[in-house]
């Protein structure tokens, strides 16, 4: 990473450092970026001509504030918003996964547990969005990302706030195949329009095409306004609810809460329980540009008892940890499990800046290795072989920065990063840097109430064969320090690590 004084300012938007472009749409360009704590985020830069309009600036500030109030349930939450010169931008949690349209195009329609989890997840997101008076206005497959723990709805941050005297037409802001009749006719769009779009999205996911077909825009809008939806081939257990969502009269459609109640078979199903149920039922999907894992797991089949059981477990066991800090998610994720970690005795060759502990923990500085295998036991009882490599331990200004890479060496199972360093650790702040002449170890520093270290929430998992990087910054380490011990808790103790300059 370039030193702060040498950074190319053209590669920054506000306080965020741009990593690479993720995609581009009608409203602007989306970049992968890093915040000040090196966490990955998605920065959406809106069309530059918008920022010149004073009315847009006022509306942007209002809508961004409303979007930030949306609860983090099955959404990619809005973390920040601002205008940098003539650039207006929205910052959301980075979700690692393809969108629904990419998956359906590459692998065909969905079925079984994943199709119902998609229906529940999107309904959950809409319930959270509508609760603060926001209407998405452009719910469609490309605005639904399929993460390792379920669907995440994005781009509600550019929706207008629902106001009692709202009179503006919504027709220009939607995607034709997923517009509600009132939207297609240029009428007032309410939260019922999002419910109609939910029915279109679930149909698309379940049969591979939207319920009113595709083609020239006028023809699609005509079918939406006057024709009945084509739901042939859609799962019979979802079809009646989808048909209700696609009714022409907005007053005849269920609310997002009613969708959840019906799907989960409960009265007043909570968004917390629904989020946990989605995570428990979801089988991670392979992105279109990735080869399938070997050997592949058999697909789960959709059965209502499985979802109902997941909800019961979520309620009785408590589900706050399932969604507590999802905005700090690592890009490496997979299917959920609770884990414990054990250290393997094998070591792997790496750069000679640290030592592989022998039976006594002793070692000669710089003569042993930084790589270490560990064995990880998840809730399914699978023994997962992983490897942690210390990439560097070096001075960065007045602080010492640790960078490391975690790799999943298993052919199939996943590693729960949330419990990698320390069982039940919310972050990796349990890492300790130990000096022999200091009475207390150094732990990662805290900036603005947050740990300057990698933060892996409960739904952060590492795919088989994949790797991810972590870091931790330590403050007030004596300048005289040259050799230290690094205690990575459940992964193990690295003796005699050299701090480089």
Buried (B, 14 or more C-beta within 10 A) or exposed (E): EEEEEEEEEEEBBBEBBBBEEBEEEEBBBBBBBBBEBBBBBBBBBBEEEBBEEEEBBEBBBEBBEBBBBBBBBBBBBBBBBBBBEEBBBBBBBBBBBBBBBBBBEBEEBBBBBBBBBBBBBBBBBBBBBBBBEBBBBBBBBBBBBBBBBBBBBBBBBBBBBBEEEEEEEBBEBBBBBBBBBBBBEEBBBBBBBBBBBBBBBBBBBBBEBBBBBEEEEEEBBEBBBEEEBBBEEBBEBBBEBBBBBBBBEBEEBBBBBBBBBBBBEBEEBBBBBBBBBBBBBBBBBBBEEEEEBEEEEEEBEBBEEBBBBBBEBBBEEEBEBBBEBBBBBBBBBBBBBBBEBEBBEEBBEBEEBBBBBEEEEEBEBBEBBBBBBBBBBBEEEBEBBBBBBBBBBBBBEEBBBBBBBBBBBBEBBBBBBBBBBBBEBBBBBBBBBBBEEEEEBBBBBEEEEBBBBBBBBBBBBBBBBBBBBBBBBBBEBEEEBEBBBBBBBBBBBBBBBBBEE
